[in-house]
Amino acid sequence: MDRAARQSLRTIAILSNDYLAAKFTAAEWAAAFARDPTGTGGVLLPVRVGDCQPEGLLRAIAYVDLLGLDEASAKRTLLARVKGERLKPSSPPGFPGQPA
């Protein structure tokens, strides 16, 4: 596992209650985080697939949220993030003070 963590280009953390409760997963994602603490390299890619709430350092990292998406939407969303595309709304936010 150590060799894989050092040689991998990216670590995908599949966020679920089982993942967060597992014994060695924190060390795995922490190793990826240590290689790219600002996230600019995209080394750590958390992907939420279960109804869970990450805590600690993992809580502050923006994750891809696939919870509740159908298979096609989940695939499209995940592939966009793997390719480095920003997930942003299709329209700009409303001007402050104006009705939505």
The first five atom37 places (N, CA, C, CB, O) and aatype in JSON, in Angstrom:
{
  "aatype": [12, 3, 1, 0, 0, 1, 5, 15, 10, 1, 16, 9, 0, 9, 10, 15, 2, 3, 18, 10, 0, 0, 11, 13, 16, 0, 0, 6, 17, 0, 0, 0, 13, 0, 1, 3, 14, 16, 7, 16, 7, 7, 19, 10, 10, 14, 19, 1, 19, 7, 3, 4, 5, 14, 6, 7, 10, 10, 1, 0, 9, 0, 18, 19, 3, 10, 10, 7, 10, 3, 6, 0, 15, 0, 11, 1, 16, 10, 10, 0, 1, 19, 11, 7, 6, 1, 10, 11, 14, 15, 15, 14, 14, 7, 13, 14, 7, 5, 14, 0],
  "atom_mask": [
    [1, 1, 1, 1, 1],
    [1, 1, 1, 1, 1],
    [1, 1, 1, 1, 1],
    [1, 1, 1, 1, 1],
    [1, 1, 1, 1, 1],
    [1, 1, 1, 1, 1],
    [1, 1, 1, 1, 1],
    [1, 1, 1, 1, 1],
    [1, 1, 1, 1, 1],
    [1, 1, 1, 1, 1],
    [1, 1, 1, 1, 1],
    [1, 1, 1, 1, 1],
    [1, 1, 1, 1, 1],
    [1, 1, 1, 1, 1],
    [1, 1, 1, 1, 1],
    [1, 1, 1, 1, 1],
    [1, 1, 1, 1, 1],
    [1, 1, 1, 1, 1],
    [1, 1, 1, 1, 1],
    [1, 1, 1, 1, 1],
    [1, 1, 1, 1, 1],
    [1, 1, 1, 1, 1],
    [1, 1, 1, 1, 1],
    [1, 1, 1, 1, 1],
    [1, 1, 1, 1, 1],
    [1, 1, 1, 1, 1],
    [1, 1, 1, 1, 1],
    [1, 1, 1, 1, 1],
    [1, 1, 1, 1, 1],
    [1, 1, 1, 1, 1],
    [1, 1, 1, 1, 1],
    [1, 1, 1, 1, 1],
    [1, 1, 1, 1, 1],
    [1, 1, 1, 1, 1],
    [1, 1, 1, 1, 1],
    [1, 1, 1, 1, 1],
    [1, 1, 1, 1, 1],
    [1, 1, 1, 1, 1],
    [1, 1, 1, 0, 1],
    [1, 1, 1, 1, 1],
    [1, 1, 1, 0, 1],
    [1, 1, 1, 0, 1],
    [1, 1, 1, 1, 1],
    [1, 1, 1, 1, 1],
    [1, 1, 1, 1, 1],
    [1, 1, 1, 1, 1],
    [1, 1, 1, 1, 1],
    [1, 1, 1, 1, 1],
    [1, 1, 1, 1, 1],
    [1, 1, 1, 0, 1],
    [1, 1, 1, 1, 1],
    [1, 1, 1, 1, 1],
    [1, 1, 1, 1, 1],
    [1, 1, 1, 1, 1],
    [1, 1, 1, 1, 1],
    [1, 1, 1, 0, 1],
    [1, 1, 1, 1, 1],
    [1, 1, 1, 1, 1],
    [1, 1, 1, 1, 1],
    [1, 1, 1, 1, 1],
    [1, 1, 1, 1, 1],
    [1, 1, 1, 1, 1],
    [1, 1, 1, 1, 1],
    [1, 1, 1, 1, 1],
    [1, 1, 1, 1, 1],
    [1, 1, 1, 1, 1],
    [1, 1, 1, 1, 1],
    [1, 1, 1, 0, 1],
    [1, 1, 1, 1, 1],
    [1, 1, 1, 1, 1],
    [1, 1, 1, 1, 1],
    [1, 1, 1, 1, 1],
    [1, 1, 1, 1, 1],
    [1, 1, 1, 1, 1],
    [1, 1, 1, 1, 1],
    [1, 1, 1, 1, 1],
    [1, 1, 1, 1, 1],
    [1, 1, 1, 1, 1],
    [1, 1, 1, 1, 1],
    [1, 1, 1, 1, 1],
    [1, 1, 1, 1, 1],
    [1, 1, 1, 1, 1],
    [1, 1, 1, 1, 1],
    [1, 1, 1, 0, 1],
    [1, 1, 1, 1, 1],
    [1, 1, 1, 1, 1],
    [1, 1, 1, 1, 1],
    [1, 1, 1, 1, 1],
    [1, 1, 1, 1, 1],
    [1, 1, 1, 1, 1],
    [1, 1, 1, 1, 1],
    [1, 1, 1, 1, 1],
    [1, 1, 1, 1, 1],
    [1, 1, 1, 0, 1],
    [1, 1, 1, 1, 1],
    [1, 1, 1, 1, 1],
    [1, 1, 1, 0, 1],
    [1, 1, 1, 1, 1],
    [1, 1, 1, 1, 1],
    [1, 1, 1, 1, 1]
  ],
  "atom_positions": [
    [[0.83, -1.19, 0.0], [0.0, 0.0, 0.0], [0.87, 1.25, 0.0], [-0.94, 0.0, 1.21], [0.54, 2.25, -0.65]],
    [[1.99, 1.21, 0.73], [2.89, 2.36, 0.78], [3.42, 2.69, -0.61], [4.06, 2.09, 1.75], [3.44, 3.85, -1.01]],
    [[3.85, 1.67, -1.34], [4.37, 1.9, -2.69], [3.28, 2.48, -3.6], [4.91, 0.58, -3.29], [3.54, 3.4, -4.37]],
    [[2.09, 1.95, -3.49], [0.98, 2.46, -4.31], [0.68, 3.91, -3.97], [-0.28, 1.59, -4.1], [0.43, 4.72, -4.87]],
    [[0.69, 4.25, -2.7], [0.41, 5.63, -2.29], [1.47, 6.59, -2.8], [0.32, 5.71, -0.76], [1.16, 7.73, -3.16]],
    [[2.73, 6.15, -2.84], [3.81, 7.02, -3.3], [3.83, 7.15, -4.82], [5.14, 6.49, -2.82], [4.21, 8.19, -5.34]],
    [[3.42, 6.11, -5.53], [3.53, 6.1, -6.98], [2.26, 6.55, -7.7], [3.89, 4.75, -7.45], [2.3, 6.83, -8.9]],
    [[1.17, 6.61, -7.01], [-0.1, 6.95, -7.68], [-0.11, 8.43, -8.08], [-1.3, 6.64, -6.76], [0.45, 9.28, -7.39]],
    [[-0.76, 8.7, -9.18], [-0.95, 10.09, -9.62], [-2.1, 10.73, -8.87], [-1.2, 10.15, -11.12], [-2.11, 11.94, -8.64]],
    [[-3.08, 9.92, -8.49], [-4.28, 10.43, -7.85], [-4.82, 9.38, -6.89], [-5.35, 10.83, -8.91], [-4.73, 8.18, -7.15]],
    [[-5.38, 9.84, -5.79], [-6.07, 8.97, -4.84], [-7.53, 9.38, -4.81], [-5.42, 9.04, -3.42], [-7.85, 10.54, -4.54]],
    [[-8.4, 8.44, -5.09], [-9.83, 8.7, -5.03], [-10.35, 8.1, -3.73], [-10.58, 8.1, -6.27], [-10.29, 6.89, -3.52]],
    [[-10.85, 8.95, -2.86], [-11.43, 8.52, -1.59], [-12.94, 8.4, -1.76], [-11.07, 9.52, -0.44], [-13.62, 9.41, -1.96]],
    [[-13.45, 7.19, -1.69], [-14.88, 6.93, -1.89], [-15.59, 7.11, -0.54], [-15.12, 5.49, -2.48], [-15.6, 6.2, 0.28]],
    [[-16.17, 8.28, -0.33], [-16.73, 8.64, 0.97], [-18.08, 7.97, 1.23], [-16.88, 10.13, 1.07], [-19.06, 8.19, 0.52]],
    [[-18.08, 7.16, 2.27], [-19.28, 6.51, 2.78], [-19.03, 6.27, 4.26], [-19.61, 5.16, 2.0], [-17.9, 6.44, 4.72]],
    [[-20.04, 5.9, 4.99], [-19.84, 5.61, 6.41], [-18.85, 4.47, 6.6], [-21.17, 5.26, 7.08], [-18.03, 4.51, 7.52]],
    [[-18.91, 3.45, 5.75], [-17.97, 2.33, 5.85], [-16.54, 2.8, 5.61], [-18.34, 1.23, 4.84], [-15.63, 2.4, 6.33]],
    [[-16.34, 3.63, 4.6], [-14.99, 4.14, 4.31], [-14.46, 4.96, 5.48], [-15.01, 5.0, 3.02], [-13.31, 4.78, 5.89]],
    [[-15.28, 5.85, 6.01], [-14.83, 6.71, 7.09], [-14.56, 5.94, 8.38], [-15.86, 7.78, 7.34], [-13.77, 6.39, 9.21]],
    [[-15.21, 4.78, 8.57], [-15.0, 3.98, 9.77], [-13.86, 2.96, 9.6], [-16.28, 3.25, 10.12], [-13.41, 2.38, 10.59]],
    [[-13.4, 2.76, 8.39], [-12.36, 1.75, 8.14], [-11.04, 2.15, 8.78], [-12.17, 1.54, 6.62], [-10.76, 3.34, 8.97]],
    [[-10.24, 1.16, 9.11], [-9.03, 1.35, 9.9], [-7.92, 2.12, 9.17], [-8.51, 0.03, 10.32], [-7.28, 2.98, 9.78]],
    [[-7.67, 1.83, 7.9], [-6.5, 2.38, 7.23], [-6.79, 3.48, 6.21], [-5.77, 1.29, 6.56], [-5.86, 4.02, 5.61]],
    [[-8.05, 3.82, 6.0], [-8.36, 4.78, 4.95], [-7.84, 6.18, 5.26], [-9.85, 4.83, 4.73], [-7.45, 6.91, 4.35]],
    [[-7.84, 6.57, 6.52], [-7.34, 7.91, 6.87], [-5.88, 8.06, 6.48], [-7.52, 8.18, 8.38], [-5.48, 9.11, 5.97]],
    [[-5.08, 7.04, 6.71], [-3.66, 7.11, 6.33], [-3.51, 7.22, 4.81], [-2.91, 5.87, 6.84], [-2.6, 7.91, 4.33]],
    [[-4.37, 6.56, 4.07], [-4.28, 6.58, 2.61], [-4.6, 7.97, 2.07], [-5.22, 5.55, 1.99], [-3.83, 8.51, 1.26]],
    [[-5.73, 8.56, 2.49], [-6.06, 9.88, 1.95], [-5.12, 10.94, 2.52], [-7.51, 10.24, 2.26], [-4.84, 11.93, 1.84]],
    [[-4.64, 10.76, 3.74], [-3.71, 11.74, 4.33], [-2.39, 11.77, 3.57], [-3.46, 11.41, 5.82], [-1.78, 12.83, 3.43]],
    [[-1.94, 10.63, 3.07], [-0.71, 10.58, 2.27], [-0.9, 11.38, 0.98], [-0.32, 9.11, 1.95], [0.0, 12.1, 0.57]],
    [[-2.06, 11.26, 0.35], [-2.33, 12.03, -0.86], [-2.44, 13.52, -0.53], [-3.63, 11.53, -1.54], [-1.94, 14.35, -1.28]],
    [[-3.09, 13.84, 0.56], [-3.22, 15.24, 0.99], [-1.85, 15.85, 1.25], [-4.1, 15.33, 2.26], [-1.6, 17.0, 0.89]],
    [[-0.96, 15.1, 1.88], [0.38, 15.61, 2.19], [1.17, 15.92, 0.92], [1.14, 14.59, 3.04], [2.0, 16.83, 0.92]],
    [[0.93, 15.17, -0.15], [1.62, 15.42, -1.42], [1.09, 16.67, -2.11], [1.47, 14.23, -2.33], [1.8, 17.26, -2.93]],
    [[-0.13, 17.07, -1.81], [-0.77, 18.2, -2.49], [-1.71, 18.92, -1.53], [-1.54, 17.72, -3.76], [-2.93, 18.89, -1.72]],
    [[-1.18, 19.57, -0.48], [-2.04, 20.14, 0.56], [-2.95, 21.28, 0.09], [-1.21, 20.64, 1.66], [-3.97, 21.53, 0.72]],
    [[-2.6, 21.96, -0.99], [-3.46, 23.04, -1.48], [-4.53, 22.52, -2.44], [-2.63, 24.11, -2.16], [-5.47, 23.24, -2.76]],
    [[-4.38, 21.29, -2.91], [-5.34, 20.71, -3.84], [-5.18, 21.14, -5.27], [0.0, 0.0, 0.0], [-5.97, 20.73, -6.12]],
    [[-4.18, 21.96, -5.56], [-4.01, 22.45, -6.93], [-3.61, 21.36, -7.91], [-2.98, 23.55, -6.94], [-3.88, 21.47, -9.11]],
    [[-2.97, 20.31, -7.41], [-2.56, 19.21, -8.29], [-3.62, 18.15, -8.47], [0.0, 0.0, 0.0], [-3.46, 17.26, -9.31]],
    [[-4.7, 18.23, -7.71], [-5.77, 17.25, -7.85], [-5.38, 15.85, -7.43], [0.0, 0.0, 0.0], [-5.96, 14.88, -7.91]],
    [[-4.4, 15.73, -6.53], [-3.93, 14.41, -6.11], [-4.99, 13.67, -5.32], [-2.66, 14.54, -5.28], [-5.18, 12.47, -5.53]],
    [[-5.69, 14.35, -4.42], [-6.74, 13.72, -3.64], [-8.1, 14.14, -4.19], [-6.62, 14.09, -2.14], [-8.41, 15.32, -4.28]],
    [[-8.89, 13.15, -4.56], [-10.23, 13.41, -5.09], [-11.25, 12.65, -4.25], [-10.33, 12.99, -6.58], [-11.52, 11.48, -4.5]],
    [[-11.84, 13.31, -3.24], [-12.89, 12.66, -2.47], [-14.19, 12.62, -3.27], [-13.11, 13.39, -1.12], [-14.57, 13.6, -3.9]],
    [[-14.86, 11.48, -3.23], [-16.11, 11.28, -3.95], [-17.13, 10.7, -2.98], [-15.92, 10.33, -5.2], [-16.96, 9.59, -2.48]],
    [[-18.18, 11.46, -2.7], [-19.19, 11.01, -1.73], [-20.24, 10.16, -2.44], [-19.85, 12.21, -1.02], [-20.91, 10.62, -3.37]],
    [[-20.36, 8.92, -1.99], [-21.34, 7.99, -2.56], [-22.36, 7.53, -1.53], [-20.64, 6.79, -3.16], [-23.36, 6.9, -1.88]],
    [[-22.12, 7.85, -0.26], [-23.03, 7.46, 0.81], [-23.41, 8.67, 1.64], [0.0, 0.0, 0.0], [-22.74, 9.7, 1.61]],
    [[-24.5, 8.53, 2.38], [-24.97, 9.62, 3.23], [-24.08, 9.71, 4.47], [-26.47, 9.41, 3.63], [-24.37, 9.09, 5.49]],
    [[-23.0, 10.47, 4.35], [-22.03, 10.6, 5.44], [-21.53, 12.03, 5.48], [-20.84, 9.61, 5.25], [-21.7, 12.8, 4.54]],
    [[-20.92, 12.37, 6.6], [-20.35, 13.71, 6.77], [-18.89, 13.56, 7.18], [-21.15, 14.53, 7.83], [-18.61, 13.19, 8.32]],
    [[-17.96, 13.83, 6.27], [-16.54, 13.76, 6.62], [-16.23, 14.74, 7.76], [-15.66, 14.08, 5.39], [-16.86, 15.79, 7.88]],
    [[-15.26, 14.37, 8.58], [-14.88, 15.21, 9.7], [-13.38, 15.51, 9.64], [-15.24, 14.53, 11.04], [-12.67, 14.95, 8.81]],
    [[-12.93, 16.38, 10.51], [-11.51, 16.72, 10.57], [-11.05, 17.4, 9.28], [0.0, 0.0, 0.0], [-11.8, 18.15, 8.66]],
    [[-9.81, 17.13, 8.89], [-9.26, 17.74, 7.67], [-10.07, 17.38, 6.44], [-7.82, 17.3, 7.48], [-10.23, 18.19, 5.53]],
    [[-10.57, 16.16, 6.4], [-11.32, 15.72, 5.22], [-12.59, 16.54, 5.03], [-11.68, 14.25, 5.35], [-13.08, 16.66, 3.9]],
    [[-13.12, 17.09, 6.1], [-14.34, 17.91, 6.01], [-14.12, 19.18, 5.19], [-14.82, 18.28, 7.42], [-15.03, 19.66, 4.52]],
    [[-12.9, 19.72, 5.23], [-12.6, 20.98, 4.55], [-12.29, 20.82, 3.08], [-11.45, 21.66, 5.23], [-12.13, 21.81, 2.37]],
    [[-12.19, 19.59, 2.6], [-11.84, 19.35, 1.2], [-13.11, 19.19, 0.39], [-10.94, 18.09, 1.07], [-13.98, 18.38, 0.71]],
    [[-13.23, 19.97, -0.67], [-14.41, 19.88, -1.54], [-14.45, 18.49, -2.19], [-14.4, 21.0, -2.64], [-13.46, 18.03, -2.76]],
    [[-15.6, 17.84, -2.09], [-15.72, 16.51, -2.66], [-16.71, 16.52, -3.82], [-16.17, 15.51, -1.59], [-17.55, 17.42, -3.94]],
    [[-16.59, 15.52, -4.67], [-17.56, 15.29, -5.73], [-18.74, 14.57, -5.07], [-16.94, 14.44, -6.94], [-18.55, 13.53, -4.45]],
    [[-19.92, 15.12, -5.19], [-21.08, 14.52, -4.53], [-21.93, 13.78, -5.55], [-21.92, 15.61, -3.82], [-22.6, 14.39, -6.39]],
    [[-21.9, 12.45, -5.47], [-22.68, 11.62, -6.38], [-23.96, 11.11, -5.73], [-21.85, 10.46, -6.88], [-24.75, 10.41, -6.36]],
    [[-24.15, 11.45, -4.48], [-25.31, 10.96, -3.74], [-26.6, 11.44, -4.4], [-25.25, 11.43, -2.27], [-26.8, 12.64, -4.61]],
    [[-27.47, 10.5, -4.71], [-28.77, 10.83, -5.27], [-28.79, 11.02, -6.78], [0.0, 0.0, 0.0], [-29.85, 11.24, -7.36]],
    [[-27.63, 10.94, -7.43], [-27.6, 11.09, -8.88], [-27.89, 9.76, -9.56], [-26.24, 11.64, -9.35], [-27.56, 8.7, -9.03]],
    [[-28.5, 9.81, -10.75], [-28.68, 8.59, -11.51], [-27.32, 8.21, -12.11], [-29.77, 8.76, -12.63], [-26.38, 9.01, -12.08]],
    [[-27.21, 7.01, -12.65], [-25.92, 6.5, -13.12], [-25.28, 7.4, -14.17], [-26.1, 5.12, -13.68], [-24.09, 7.66, -14.1]],
    [[-26.05, 7.87, -15.15], [-25.5, 8.71, -16.22], [-24.99, 10.04, -15.67], [-26.55, 8.95, -17.3], [-23.92, 10.5, -16.06]],
    [[-25.76, 10.66, -14.78], [-25.34, 11.93, -14.19], [-24.11, 11.76, -13.31], [-26.48, 12.55, -13.38], [-23.2, 12.59, -13.33]],
    [[-24.07, 10.67, -12.55], [-22.92, 10.4, -11.69], [-21.67, 10.2, -12.53], [-23.19, 9.17, -10.8], [-20.6, 10.71, -12.19]],
    [[-21.79, 9.46, -13.6], [-20.64, 9.21, -14.48], [-20.14, 10.51, -15.09], [-21.01, 8.21, -15.6], [-18.94, 10.78, -15.1]],
    [[-21.05, 11.31, -15.59], [-20.7, 12.59, -16.2], [-20.02, 13.53, -15.18], [-21.96, 13.27, -16.78], [-19.01, 14.17, -15.5]],
    [[-20.57, 13.59, -13.98], [-20.02, 14.45, -12.93], [-18.63, 13.99, -12.52], [-20.94, 14.46, -11.71], [-17.71, 14.8, -12.4]],
    [[-18.46, 12.69, -12.31], [-17.17, 12.16, -11.89], [-16.11, 12.35, -12.97], [-17.29, 10.68, -11.53], [-15.0, 12.77, -12.68]],
    [[-16.44, 12.03, -14.2], [-15.47, 12.18, -15.29], [-15.06, 13.64, -15.49], [-16.03, 11.62, -16.59], [-13.9, 13.92, -15.81]],
    [[-15.99, 14.56, -15.31], [-15.66, 15.98, -15.44], [-14.63, 16.38, -14.4], [-16.92, 16.85, -15.29], [-13.68, 17.09, -14.71]],
    [[-14.81, 15.93, -13.16], [-13.85, 16.27, -12.11], [-12.51, 15.57, -12.31], [-14.42, 15.91, -10.75], [-11.47, 16.16, -12.05]],
    [[-12.52, 14.34, -12.76], [-11.27, 13.62, -13.03], [-10.48, 14.35, -14.11], [-11.54, 12.16, -13.45], [-9.25, 14.4, -14.06]],
    [[-11.19, 14.91, -15.07], [-10.53, 15.67, -16.14], [-10.1, 17.06, -15.68], [-11.44, 15.79, -17.33], [-9.43, 17.77, -16.43]],
    [[-10.49, 17.45, -14.47], [-10.09, 18.75, -13.94], [-11.06, 19.87, -14.22], [0.0, 0.0, 0.0], [-10.75, 21.03, -13.97]],
    [[-12.23, 19.55, -14.75], [-13.21, 20.59, -15.04], [-13.83, 21.08, -13.74], [-14.3, 20.06, -15.99], [-14.12, 20.3, -12.84]],
    [[-14.04, 22.39, -13.65], [-14.73, 22.96, -12.5], [-16.22, 22.72, -12.63], [-14.43, 24.47, -12.36], [-16.79, 22.87, -13.71]],
    [[-16.82, 22.34, -11.55], [-18.27, 22.16, -11.55], [-18.89, 23.45, -11.05], [-18.7, 20.94, -10.67], [-18.9, 23.72, -9.85]],
    [[-19.41, 24.23, -11.97], [-20.02, 25.49, -11.56], [-21.4, 25.6, -12.18], [-19.14, 26.69, -11.96], [-21.69, 24.94, -13.18]],
    [[-22.24, 26.42, -11.61], [-23.61, 26.55, -12.12], [-23.62, 27.02, -13.58], [-24.41, 27.54, -11.25], [-22.68, 27.67, -14.05]],
    [[-24.69, 26.69, -14.28], [-24.8, 27.09, -15.68], [-25.18, 28.55, -15.84], [-25.83, 26.23, -16.38], [-25.05, 29.11, -16.93]],
    [[-25.64, 29.17, -14.76], [-25.97, 30.6, -14.81], [-25.35, 31.31, -13.61], [-27.52, 30.8, -14.84], [-25.15, 30.7, -12.56]],
    [[-25.05, 32.6, -13.76], [-24.47, 33.33, -12.64], [-25.47, 33.51, -11.51], [-23.95, 34.68, -13.1], [-26.67, 33.47, -11.74]],
    [[-24.97, 33.72, -10.28], [-25.9, 33.96, -9.18], [-26.61, 35.28, -9.33], [-25.17, 33.92, -7.85], [-26.12, 36.17, -10.03]],
    [[-27.75, 35.4, -8.69], [-28.5, 36.66, -8.75], [-27.79, 37.78, -8.04], [0.0, 0.0, 0.0], [-26.96, 37.54, -7.16]],
    [[-28.1, 38.99, -8.41], [-27.51, 40.16, -7.76], [-28.04, 40.24, -6.33], [-27.83, 41.48, -8.55], [-29.23, 40.02, -6.11]],
    [[-27.17, 40.54, -5.34], [-27.64, 40.6, -3.95], [-28.81, 41.58, -3.78], [-26.48, 41.01, -3.02], [-28.8, 42.69, -4.31]],
    [[-29.79, 41.15, -3.04], [-30.96, 41.98, -2.76], [-32.07, 41.84, -3.77], [0.0, 0.0, 0.0], [-33.17, 42.36, -3.54]],
    [[-31.82, 41.17, -4.87], [-32.84, 40.96, -5.89], [-33.55, 39.63, -5.64], [-32.22, 40.99, -7.31], [-32.93, 38.68, -5.16]],
    [[-34.83, 39.54, -5.96], [-35.54, 38.26, -5.78], [-34.91, 37.18, -6.64], [-37.05, 38.41, -6.12], [-34.41, 37.44, -7.74]],
    [[-34.93, 35.97, -6.13], [-34.36, 34.83, -6.86], [-35.24, 34.43, -8.02], [-34.15, 33.64, -5.95], [-34.91, 33.5, -8.74]]
  ]
}
